[in-house]
Amino acid sequence: DSKDVIVATELLGGGETDTITFEAPAKGTYTFICTFPGHYGIMQGTFVVS
């Protein structure tokens, strides 16, 4: 748990999907990552709230 984590899903298995709906706390650029071991290298990015 971290104050820097806005929203998260439960651990998903191969082929499973989930949808997240949330209100961003403010305009800005946010980072998203996959915390499953070995996935961070290719499963990360940013999104912009304007």
C-alpha positions in Angstrom: 0.0 0.0 0.0 1.3 3.4 -1.0 -0.2 6.9 -1.2 1.3 7.0 -4.7 -1.0 4.2 -5.9 -4.3 5.7 -7.1 -6.0 2.4 -8.1 -5.1 -1.2 -8.7 -6.6 -4.6 -9.8 -6.3 -8.0 -8.2 -3.7 -10.3 -9.8 -5.0 -11.5 -13.1 -4.2 -14.7 -14.9 -3.3 -15.2 -18.5 -6.1 -14.1 -20.8 -8.1 -12.5 -18.0 -9.1 -8.8 -18.2 -10.3 -6.2 -15.8 -11.6 -2.6 -16.1 -10.7 0.3 -13.9 -12.8 3.4 -13.6 -11.6 6.2 -11.4 -11.4 10.0 -11.0 -7.9 11.3 -11.3 -6.9 13.4 -8.3 -5.7 16.3 -10.5 -4.5 17.2 -14.0 -1.1 15.8 -14.8 0.9 12.9 -16.1 0.5 9.5 -14.4 2.5 6.3 -14.7 1.0 2.9 -14.9 2.8 -0.4 -14.4 2.4 -4.1 -14.2 3.8 -5.5 -10.9 3.7 -9.1 -11.9 7.3 -10.4 -11.7 9.1 -9.9 -15.0 6.4 -7.8 -16.7 7.4 -4.3 -15.7 10.0 -4.1 -18.5 7.3 -4.1 -21.2 4.1 -3.4 -19.3 4.4 0.2 -18.3 3.5 3.6 -19.6 1.9 7.0 -18.9 -1.4 8.7 -19.4 -2.2 12.4 -19.3 -5.1 14.0 -17.6 -5.8 17.5 -19.1 
